[in-house]
Amino acid sequence: MRCTLFFSGLAATALAAEPFLNEPDTGLETFLHQTNNWTEGTQPALKDMRGLNDFDFAARQKLSTENYFYYRTGSAGEWSYRNNLDIWQKVKFRPRFLTDTTKVNKTLGVTILGYNFTSPVFISPAPRAQYGNERGELNYVEASADEDTLYVAAMYAQKTIEEIAAAKSNTTINGPQVIFQQVLPMLVYLKYYSTNSPQIYSNANLSVTWDNIARAERTGAKAIVWTIDAPADAVRHRAARFDTTNANSATSSLTWDLYDQMKNRTSLPIIPKGIASVEDAQEAVRRGVKAIYISNHGGRQLDHSPSPLEIAYEIYRNAPEVFKQVEVLADSGVRYGSDVLKLMALGVKAVGLGRPFLYANCYGRDGVQKAIQIMKKEIAQDAAQVGIADLRKIGPSVINARELDETVYIEEK
C-alpha cells in the first residue's frame, strides 16, 4: 500500500496542510493492479520502476517488517526524516527559456578531490545492504563502476574492506574505479553486522579505527569519510521495536583533536560528514580540510536537525566563500533530479543518496544501476527545463530560496 501518515487534532492544523506521503502517488499501485500480473506483497518488476520512490514501495513488498524498519527508521518522532522530504517545495526554480539546452546531458560530469565521475550523484555510506540482496555491497561497487559514479563504502558494511576493494573495476570510463571509505570512531559497543566479531570502538583505544584506516589505504581507497554526527546512540523508536539499534547508550568524544590524530595516521584526505552549521563549515576550512559533507544522517540521529538544503542555504547566506574554499558534498532526503539541482545551485558539488540505493538493491546490481540511471536522466531533463545549458556553470540565480529565510540561522551583519 502507498505509505501515508495523517496528522491529527491541532497538530494537523499547525504542522501540516495535507497528509505526509512517504512516497507521492505516481500511479504505480493502480498500474500494477490494472495489469493483472502483480499480487500485493510481491516485488514488482524492475521495468516498472520509474522513479526512486518506486523502489521504496517495492522494498516494502519484499523486506521483512524488521528489515524495512531498519532502513526506514528516523530519530524520535521522525520530524527530521519528513522535513528532509518536504523541504524541497520551499525552493522554487526560476526557469529561463529560449536557451539551447540540448547538450546539458554532456555536462553532468564532476570532479571530486581530483577524481572524475560521470555524474554529481553518488552512493552514500549505508550498512546492511544484505537485507535487500545477499550480494550486499558488491552490487554497489559493480553498479557504480558500470555508471562511473562514486561509491562511499560504509564502515559497517556486510562485506569487508578487502572484499569491496577486490570487486572494483580497473576499466571505468575514467580509469580505475574510485571508492571512498567511511570511518566512525565511537565510544559505543556496536553490533558489528558482518563476518567480524563485535568490537569496542573508543577514543581511549583507537586501534581498531587506525587498523580500518590502514586497511582502506592499503586496498586503494582514495579518501576517508569521517562521520561526525554520531557522538551518541540515536533515539530510534521504529527500529528499537525489533532491537535493531545500537546495543548500548553511550557518548563519545568526537573532537577536532581526533581529526588531528587521524590526519597524522594517513595521507588520505579526511572528509568530515555531518556538517550541519555554518560555524562547523568555517572551522573545517580553518583546519585545512579538502572537502566537507553536509548531512543530517538521513534524519536518523537527531530529530529536528536541519535538512541538507537548509544547511547549504545557511552556509550560502552567512559564508558563501566556503563553497569556493572547499568542495562540498551533501546527502539526506534526496529523491529527485530537481533536488540535486537545488543543492548544486547553492554551491554543493556532488550529492549522495542512502535509502534509495538500499531499496534499489532489492533488485540486485541491476536495480542499483537503474536507480543511478534514473537520477542522471532526471538531472539532465530538469536542468533543461530550468534553462541550464551547462551544469558546470549552475548558480543561485536559477532558484528562489527566500522561503528558507524563515527556517535557517542568518547572522546579523
ZATORGU-453596 format. One record per residue: residue in three letters; x, y negated, z of N, C-alpha, C in turn. Coordinates in steps of 0.2 Angstrom, whole numbers, plus 2048, in hexadecimal, padded with zeros to 3 digits. Each point is the difference from the previous one (the first is absolute). Last residue first. Layout:
ZATORGU-453596
ALAXYZXYZXYZ ...
***
This chain:
ZATORGU-453596
LYS87B7338338077FC7FE8007FA804 GLU7F38178067FF7F97FF8077FD7FF GLU7F881A7FA8047FC8047FF7F87FF ILE7F08177FD8047FA7FC8037FB804 TYR7F481B8018037FB8038047FB7FB VAL7E980E7F98078018028037FA803 THR7E98027F9801807803808800802 GLU7F47EE7F47FC801806803806804 ASP8097FA7EA8027FB8057FC801807 LEU7FC80D7EC8048038058027FB805 GLU7F47F97ED7FB803805804804805 ARG80B7F67ED7FE7FC8057FC802805 ALA80B8097EA8008038077FE7FC806 ASN8008037E37FE7FB8057FF804807 ILE8108057E87FB8028057FE7F9804 VAL8108017EE7FB8047FE7FB802805 SER8147F28047FB7FC7FC7FA8057FE PRO81580780C7FA7FF8047FA7FC7FC GLY8118107F28017FB8057F97FF803 ILE8108107EC7FA7FF8048017FB806 LYS80F80A7EE7FF7F88017FA7FF804 ARG8068167F98067FD8038007F9802 LEU7EF80C7F48008018078067FD804 ASP7F47F87E8806803803800801807 ALA7EE7F77F58038037FA806804802 ILE7E87F880B8078018028038047FA GLY7E87FA8048047FC7FB807800802 VAL7ED80D80A8027FA8038037FB7FB GLN7FB8167F97FA7FC8018017F9803 ALA81280F7FD7FE7FD7FA7F97FC800 ALA80980C8138047FA7FE7FE7FD7FA ASP7F58138067FE7FB8048047FA7FF GLN8068147F57F97FE7FE7FE7F9804 ALA81480B8068017FD7FA7F97FD7FD ILE80080C8158047FA8008017FC7FA GLU7F58158007FC7FB8038047F9801 LYS80B8147F87FB7FE7FB7FC7FA803 LYS81080A80E8037FD7FB7FB7FD7FB MET7F780E8118037F98028037FC7FB ILE7FA8167FB7FA7FC8018027F9802 GLN8108107FF7FE7FE7F97FA7FB800 ILE80880B8148057FB7FE7FE7FD7F9 ALA7F38128087FE7FA8048057FB7FE LYS8038147F67FA7FD7FD7FF7FA804 GLN81180E8088027FD7FA7FA7FC7FD VAL7FC80D8128047FB8028027FC7FA GLY7F48137FC7FC7FB8038047FA802 ASP80B8137F77FC7FD7FB7FB7FA803 ARG80D80E80F8047FC7FC7FC7FC7FB GLY7F080A8118078027FF8047FA7FC TYR7E98008098008027F98088027FE CYS7FB7F68157FC8068007FF8037F9 ASN80C7EC8048048068017FC806801 ALA7F77EA8008018027F9804807800 TYR7FC7F58157FA8037FD8018037F9 LEU8127F580A7FE8068047FA8037FE PHE8067EC7F68048057FE7FF806804 PRO7F57ED8067FD8027FA8048067FD ARG8077F68157FA8048007FE8027F9 GLY8127F18018018068047FB8047FF LEU80D7EB7F27FA803802801806804 GLY80E7E77F88008078017F9802802 VAL80E7EC7F17FA801805800808800 ALA8127EA7F97FD8067FE7FC803806 LYS8087E97FF8038037FA7FD8077FE VAL7F67E880C8028078028028037F9 GLY7F77E9802807801800803807802 LEU7E97F67FB8037FD806807801801 ALA7F480B7EF7FF7F87FE8037FC806 MET7FF8188018067FE7FC7FF7F87FF LEU7EF80B80C8068008048067FD7FC LYS7EB8037F48007FA805806800805 LEU7FE8117F08027FA7FD7FF7FA805 VAL7FB8168068078007FF8017F97FD ASP7EA8068038037FF8068087FE800 SER7F38067ED7FF7F98018037FF807 GLY8008167F88057FC7FD7FF7F9802 TYR7F78118127FE7FE7F98067FC7FD ARG7FF8088177FC8057FC7FF7FF7F9 VAL80D7FA81A8007FF7F87FD8057FD GLY8057FE8187FA7FE7FE7FF7FE7F8 SER81880280B7FA8008047FA7FD7FD ASP81C7FA7FB7FA8067FF7FB7FE805 ALA8197F47F37F98008047FC806800 LEU81A7F27FB7FC8057FF7FA800804 VAL8157EE7F87FA8028047FC8057FD GLU81B7F47FF7FA8047FC7FB802805 VAL80F7EA8058008078007FB8037FC GLN8047E9800806802804800807800 LYS7EE7F57F68067FF7FC806803803 PHE7EB80080B7FF8047FA8067FF7FB VAL7FF7F38148018078018008047FA GLU7F97E98018078017FD802807802 PRO7EB7F68078008037F98078027FE ALA7F47FA8178078017FE8018037F9 ASN7EA7FA80A8057FD8058078007FE ARG7ED8097F27FE7F98038067FD804 TYR8038167F88007FB7FA7FE7F9803 ILE7FF81280F8077FF7FE8007FA7FB GLU7EB8088068037FD8058087FE7FF TYR7F480D7F17FE7FA7FF8037FB806 ALA8048178008047FD7FA7FE7F97FF ILE7F580D8118077FF8018037FC7FB GLU7EA8067FC8017FB8058077FE802 LEU7FC8137F27FE7FA7FC8017F9805 PRO8038168098067FE7FC7FE7F97FC SER7F28048168018047FA8067FD7FC PRO7FD7FE81C7FE7FD7F98018057FA SER7F88088198067FE7FD7FF7FD7F9 HIS7F080B8108007F97FF8077FD7FE ASP80281880A7FA7FD7FD8007F8801 LEU8158127FD7FD7FB8057FA7FD7FC GLN80A8137F78047FF8067FD7FC805 ARG7F88077E98018058048037FF807 GLY7FC7F37EA7FB7FF805800806805 GLY8107FE7EE7F98037FE7FB7FF805 HIS8157F78038008078017FA8037FE ASN8067E97FD7FE8018077FE808801 SER8127EF7F07FC8068017FC7FF807 ILE8167F77EE7FB7FD8047FA806800 TYR81C7FE7FD7FA8057FE7FA7FD804 ILE81A7F77F67FC8018067F98037FD ALA81D7FD7F97F98007FE7FC801806 LYS8177FD8017FF7FF7F97F98007FE VAL80B7F78187FE8067FC7FF7FE7F9 GLY8097F28138048027FA7FD8067FD ARG7FA7F28148048068018038037FA ARG7F17EE7FF8067FD804804806801 VAL7EC8057F58047FC7FC8077FE804 ALA7EF80A80D8038057FB8057FD7FB GLU7F37F280E8058038048048057FB GLN7ED7F67F78067FB800805803804 ALA7ED80D8008027FF7F98067FC800 ASP7F48018138048068008038007F9 GLU7F27EE8048058008058058067FF VAL7EB7FF7F58057FC7FC8067FF805 SER7F18168027FF7F98018067FC7FD ALA7FD8188007F97FE8007FF7F9802 ILE8118177F88007F98017F97FD7FF GLY8088177FD7FB7FE8058007F9802 LYS81580E7F77F98017FD7FC7FF806 PRO81B7FA7F87FB8008057F98017FE ILE8188087F47FA7FC7FF7FB800806 ILE81C8047F97FA8028057FA7FB7FF PRO81780A7F07FC7FA8027FA803805 LEU81780D7FE7FA7FF7FD7FC7FA802 SER81580A8098017FB7FB7FA7FE7FC THR80280A81B7FF8017F98027FA7FB ARG8028018198008077FE7FF8027F9 ASN7FF7E980A8078038018008077FF LYS7EB7F67FF8047FD7FB807802800 MET7F18068117FF8047FA8047FD7FA GLN8017F58158038068007FF8057FA ASP7F57EB8018087FF7FF803807801 TYR7E97FF8038027FF7F98077FF7FF LEU7F88028168008067FD8028007F8 ASP7FD7EC80C8068038028018077FD TRP7EC7F47FE8057FE7FB807803802 THR7EB80D8098037F98018047FF7FA LEU7EF81280D8027FF7FA8027F87FF SER7FB8138148037F97FF8037FF7F9 SER7EA80F80A8078007FE8037F97FF THR7EA80F80D8027FB7FC8078007FF ALA7EA8128048067FD8038027FA7FC SER7EE8178038007F87FF8067FE803 ASN7FD8197F48007FC8067FF7F97FE ALA7FE8107EF7FF8048068007FC806 ASN7F87F77E78068028047FF803807 THR7EB8037EF8057FA802806803803 THR7ED80D7FA8057FF7FB8047FA801 ASP7EC80C80C8078008028058007FB PHE7E87FE7FE8038067FE807801802 ARG7F37ED8057FB8058018038077FE ALA80C7EB7FC8018038077FB806801 ALA7FF7F27EC805806800801803806 ARG7F27ED8007FD8057FB805806800 HIS8067ED80D7FA8058037FE8057FB ARG8177F28057FC8027FA7FB805802 VAL8147EE8097F98028027FD8027FA ALA81B8028027FB7FB7FE7F9803803 ASP81B8008097FB8047FD7FA7FC7FF ALA8167F38007FD8048047FB8047FD PRO80E7F17F48048008077FC804805 ALA7FE7FB7E67FE806804804800806 ASP8047F17EC7F97FF8037FD806804 ILE8157FF7F38017FC8067F97FF803 THR80E8107ED7FA7FE8028007FD807 TRP8128027EB7FF8018077FA7FD803 VAL80D80A7E97FA7FC8017FF801808 ILE8168037EF7FD8028067FA7FB801 ALA80D8077E87FF7FB8057FD804806 LYS80780C7ED8037FA7FE7FF7FA805 ALA80481D8007FB7FB8018037F97FF GLY80B8167FF7FF7FC7FA7FB7FB801 THR80A81280F7FC8037FA7FE7FB7FB ARG80D7F98138038067FD7FC8037FA GLU7F67EF80E8067FD7FC8048067FC ALA7EF80680F7FD7FC7FA8057FE7FC ARG80780B8147FD8047FB7FD7FD7FA ALA8087F38128058037FC7FE8057FB ILE7F07F680E8037FB7FB8058037FC ASN7F780D8117FB8007FA8037FA7FB ASP80C8048148018067FC7FB7FF7FA TRP7FF7F08118067FF7FC8018067FB THR7EE80180E7FF7FA7FB8068007FC VAL80180F8127FC8027FB7FF7FB7FA SER80C7FA8148038047FB7FC8037FB LEU7FC7F08127FF7FF7FA8038047FB ASN7FA7FB81A8038057FD7FE8007F9 ALA7F87F080E8058028048058057FD ASN7EC7F87F68057FB7FF806801805 SER7F08147F68007FA8058067FC7FF TYR7F08177F88047FB7FD8007FA805 ILE7FD81C8007FF7FA8048047FB7FD GLN7F58177F48067FD8037FD7FA804 PRO7F781A7F47FF7F98038067FD803 SER8038117EC7FD8008077FF7F9802 ASN8008077E68047FF8057FD800807 THR7F68027EA8038068028047FF806 SER7ED7EF7FE8048037FB803807802 TYR7F57EB80D7FC8057FB8048027FA TYR8037F881B8047FF7F97FD8057FB LYS7F87F28177FF8077FD8037FF7F9 LEU8097F18147FC8007FA7FF8077FE TYR8077EE8158008077FE7FB8017FB VAL80D7E98057F98038008028087FE LEU80D7E97FF8008048067F9803801 MET80C7FA7E87FB7FE805802804806 PRO8087FA7E48028018077FB7FE805 LEU7FF8057E67FC7FD805803802807 VAL8047FF7E28038028077FB7FD805 GLN8008057E37FD7FD806804803806 GLN8097FE7E67FE8058057FE7FC806 PHE8017FE7E38027FD8067FD805806 ILE8078047E57FC8018058027FC806 VAL8048047E38017FC8067FB801806 GLN80A80E7E87FB7FD8048027FD806 PRO80E8007E97FF8048067FB7FD804 GLY7FE7F57E98058048037FF804806 ASN7F07F27F38057FC803806803803 ILE7ED80C7F78017FB7FB8067FC802 THR80281780B7FA7FB7FF8027FB7FB THR80D8158097FE7FE7F97FA7FC7FF ASN80980D8138067FC7FE7FF7FC7F9 SER7EF8098168028017F98067FB7FF LYS7F880D8188007FA7FC8028027F9 ALA7FE80F8137FA8007FB8017FA7FC ALA80F8048128018057FB7FB8007FB ALA7FD7F18138067FE7FB8018057FB ILE7F08068107FE7FA7FC8057FE7FB GLU8068108107FB8037FB7FE7FB7FB GLU80E7F98138048047FA7FB8037FB ILE7F77F58138037FB7FC8048037FA THR7EB80E8098067FD8038037FB7FB LYS7E68078018068027FD8067FC803 GLN7EB7FA8088008078018078037FD ALA7FF7E780A7FE8047FA800807802 TYR8067EB80D7FD8068027FC8047FA MET80C7EC7FC8048038047FD807803 ALA7FA7F57E77FE800808805804804 ALA8057F47E77FE8068037FF7FF808 VAL7FD7F27E98037FF8067FE806804 TYR8017FA7E57FD8048058047FF806 LEU7FD7F37E68038018077FC804804 THR7FF8027E57FE7FB805803802807 ASP7FE80B7E88067FB8027FE7FB804 GLU7F38137F87FE7FA7FE8057FA802 ASP8048188037FD8007FA7FE7F87FE ALA8098048158058017FB7FD7FF7F9 SER7F28018138047F97FF8058017FB ALA7F48138047FC7FB7FD8037FA7FF GLU80C81180C7FF8017F97FC7FB7FC VAL8037FE8188067FF7FD7FF8017F8 TYR7ED80480D8027F98008077FF7FC ASN7F98168057FC7FD7FB8017F97FF LEU80B80C8118038017FA7FC7FD7FA GLU7F98008178037FA7FD8048027FA GLY7EF8128068017FA8048037FB7FC ARG7F88177FC8067FE7FD8027F9804 GLU7EB80A8038058048048077FE7FE ASN7EA7F08008038057FC806803803 GLY7F27F180C7FD7FF7FA8028067FB TYR80A7FE8167F98018017FC8007F9 GLN8177FB8027FE8077FF7F9802801 ALA80C7EB8047FE8017F97FD8077FF ARG8097F38147FC8058007FC8017F9 PRO80B7E78068028088027FA8047FE ALA8097E87F67FA803803801807801 PRO80D7E87F58018068047F9802803 SER7FE7F47E88037FE807801807804 ILE8017FA7E57FD8058058037FE807 PHE7FD7EE7EB8048068027FC804805 VAL7FF7EA7EB7FC805805805805802 PRO8047EF7EF8017FD8077FD805805 SER80B8097E87FA7FD8038017FD807 THR81080C7F37FC7FE7FA7F97FD803 PHE81B7FF80A7FA8058007FB7FD7FB ASN81C7FD80A7FA7FE7FB7FB806800 TYR8137F58127FE8067FD7FA7FE7FC GLY80B7F180F8048017FA7FF8067FC LEU7F37F88138068018028058027FB ILE7EA8007F6800800807807801802 THR7F27F87E9806802803800800807 VAL7ED8047EB8027FC806807803802 GLY7EB8017EA8068028038037FB806 LEU7ED7FD7F07FE803807807802804 THR7FB7F67E88047FC8067FE803807 LYS7F68077EB8088017FF8047FC805 ASN7E87FF7FE801806802808802800 VAL7F77EB7F7801800807801807803 LYS7FB7F77E9807804802801800807 THR7ED7F57F58008077FD806804802 THR7F67E98058028048058018077FE ASP7FC7E57F88028067FD803805806 THR7ED7EC8038078018008028077FE LEU7EA7F48048037FE7FA808800800 PHE7F47FF8187FF8047FA8037FC7FA ARG80180381C8027FB7FB7FF8047F9 PRO7F780381C8028027F98017FB7FB ARG80180481A7FF7FA7FC8028027F9 PHE7F880F8188047FE7FA7FE7FA7FD LYS7FC80681B7FD8017F98067FE7FB VAL7FD80981B8057FD7FB7FD8017F9 LYS7F58098138017F98028057FC7FB GLN7FA8187FF7FB7FC7FD8017F8802 TRP80E8128098027FE7F97FB7FB7FD ILE7FE80C8168037F97FF8017FE7F9 ASP7F78168087FC7FB7FF8037F97FE LEU80C8148067FC8027FA7FC7FA7FE ASN80D7FF8148058017FB7FC8017F9 ASN7F37FF8148027F97FE8058017FA ARG7F981380B7FB7FE7FC8027F97FD TYR80F80A80F7FF8057FA7FB7FD7FB SER8037F58158057FF7FC8008047F9 TRP7F08048127FF7FA7FC8057FE7FB GLU7FD8148108018007F87FE7FA7FD GLY8008078187FA7FF7FD8018007F8 ALA81580980B7FA7FE8047F98007FD SER8148037EF8017FF8077F97FE803 GLY7FF8107EB8037FA8018017FF808 THR7FD8167ED7FF7FD8068037F9800 ARG8008127EE7FB7FA8008007FB806 TYR80D8157FD8027FB7FB7FC7FA801 TYR7FB81180F8077FE8018027FB7FA PHE7EB80A7FF8007FB8058077FE801 TYR7FD8127F17FE7F97FD8007FB805 ASN8058158088057FE7FC7FE7F97FC GLU7F080B80E8067FE8048067FD7FC THR7EC8097F67FF7FA8038067FD804 SER80580F7EB7FD8018067FE7F9803 LEU8048007E68038018067FB802806 LYS7F87FC7E9805806800803801807 GLN7F07EE7FA7FD8077FE805806801 ARG8077E98047FB8028057FD8077FE ALA80E7F67F18048038057FB802806 ALA7F87F47ED8028077FE803804806 PHE7FB7E98027FA8048008018077FF ASP8127F17FE7FE8008077F9805801 PHE8097FB7EA8048058047FE800807 ASP7F67EF7F37FD8077FE804806804 ASN8077E98017FB8028057FD8067FE LEU8107F77F18038038067FB802805 GLY7F88007E78037FB804803803806 ARG7F680E7EF8017FA7FC8037FA804 MET7FB81D7FF8037FA8048017FA7FC ASP7F98157F77FA7FC8028027FA805 LYS80E8127F87FF7FC7FA7FA7FB802 LEU80781280F8057FA8007FE7FB7FA ALA7ED80F80C8068017FB8047FA800 PRO7F38058177FE7FF7F98068017FB GLN7FB80D8188047FB7FD7FE7FE7F9 THR7EF8098138068037FC8037FA7FD GLY7ED7FD80D8058048058058037FC GLU7EA7FB7F38027FC806805805804 THR7FE8057E77FC8028068037FC805 TRP7FF7FF7E38037FF8067FC801806 ASN7FA8007E88068058018047FE806 ASN7EC7F47F67FE807802806805801 THR7FD7E77FA8048047FC7FE808801 GLN7F87EE80E7FD8007FA8038057FB HIS8097FB8157FA8048017FD8017F9 LEU8147F38018018078017FA804801 PHE7FE7E87FD8028047FA802807801 THR7F97F38137FB8017FB8028037FA GLU8117FB80F7FB8058037FA8017FB LEU80F7EF7FB8048067FF7FB806802 GLY7FD7E77FF7FC8047FC803807800 THR8087ED80D8027FF7F97FC8057FB ASP8017F581B7FC8057FB8017FE7F9 PRO8127FB8157FA7FD7FC7FD8057FB GLU80D8078178027FF7F97F97FD7FC ASN8017FE8178078038008028007F8 LEU7EE7EF80A8008067FC8088027FF PHE7EE7F08118078027FE8008067FC PRO7EA7EF8028038068038078017FD GLU7F77E78017FE8067FD804806803 ALA8047EB8087FA7FE7FC7FC8067FD ALA8107FE8178008037F97F97FE7FD LEU8087F98168068037FD7FF8027F9 ALA7EF7F680F8067FC8018068027FC THR7EA80B7FF7FF7F97FE8077FC801 ALA7FF8178077FF8007F97FF7F87FD ALA8038058178068017FD7FF7FF7F8 LEU7EE80080F8037F97FF8068017FD GLY7F28157FC7FF7FA8058037FA7FE SER80B8157F57FA7FF8037FF7FA804 PHE80E80C7E98017FC8067F9800803 PHE8098137EF7FB7FA8018027FD807 LEU80D80F7EC8007FF8077FB7FA801 THR8068157EC7FE7F98028007FF807 CYS8098127EB8017FE8077FE7F9801 ARG7F78147EE8037F98008017FE807 MET7FE81A7FC7FC7FA8008047FA800 
***
